[in-house]
Amino acid sequence: MPADAMSAGAEVALLVFAKAPIPGKVKTRLMPALDAEQARDVHVMLLECTLEVARQAFPAARVQLWAGLAPRHPLLEALAARHGIALHAQPSGDLGQRMHTALSAQRGPALLIGSDCPVLTQALLARCARALDDHDLVMLPAEDGGYALIGGHRLPAELFTDMAWGGSEVAAQTLARARELGLRVACPGTVWDLDTPRDLERWRMLNAAT
C-alpha cells in the first residue's frame, strides 16, 4: 500500500454499505435490459471493485462492510474474509437512519460509501480522508443529484433526516443543511453511480479504454 494512502486512511474508518447479492433485489433499474441474474452479477462485480479500491486506500482494520437484506450471505462473508475486514448487519430504519447509526458507532472520523460507484479511486478516497483534517463534512456529489460518499466527525442527525432518498436533490439538500449548521464542507470531486443500462454501457466503455 502506498505510504500516502496509508497515512490518509490510518485514522479514518471506511464503511461500505452494500446489499446482499440476491437476484431481483439488486440493480433492479438494469432490468429488463438485463435479467435478474445478470443484474446480480453486475452488483457483485461493482462490490468486488469497491472493496479492492477500499483496501488499496485503507488498512483492513479501518474498512467495514455493512450489509443489507441478508447480512450473513455466503458471498459477503467470503469477501469480508478475503479482505480481512469486519462484516456488520445494517441497522434498521430508512437509508438516512442506517447511515447515521453506522457512522455514529465509530470512535473517530469515518467515511461511508456505497458499492455503486465504478469511478472511486484510491487517490480520491485518500483525498476525502485527508479533507477531514480541516473540514467537518466531506462529500462526493454524484451526477444524478445524490452522493457517493459522505463522512465526517460525529455528523449531526439533521444531515440524514427528512431527505428525499433516491431523488435528484439529496446532495443539494445535504449541503444546504450543512451550511445551516455552520459545518466546514469539502467536496473533492463529482462522480457517477451505475444504476441504469446507459450507466452500464458507460462503464463498459471506460473499461475498454483502460
Secondary structure, 3 states (H helix, E strand, C coil): CCHHHHHHHCCCEEEEEEECCCCCCCCHHHCCCCCHHHHHHHHHHHHHHHHHHHHHHCCHHHEEEEEECCCCCHHHHHHHHHHCCEEEECCCCCHHHHHHHHHHCCCCCEEEECCCCCCCCHHHHHHHHHHCCCCCEEEEEECCCCEEEEEECCCCHHHCCCCCCCCCCHHHHHHHHHHHCCCCEECCCCECCCCCHHHHHHHHHHHHHC
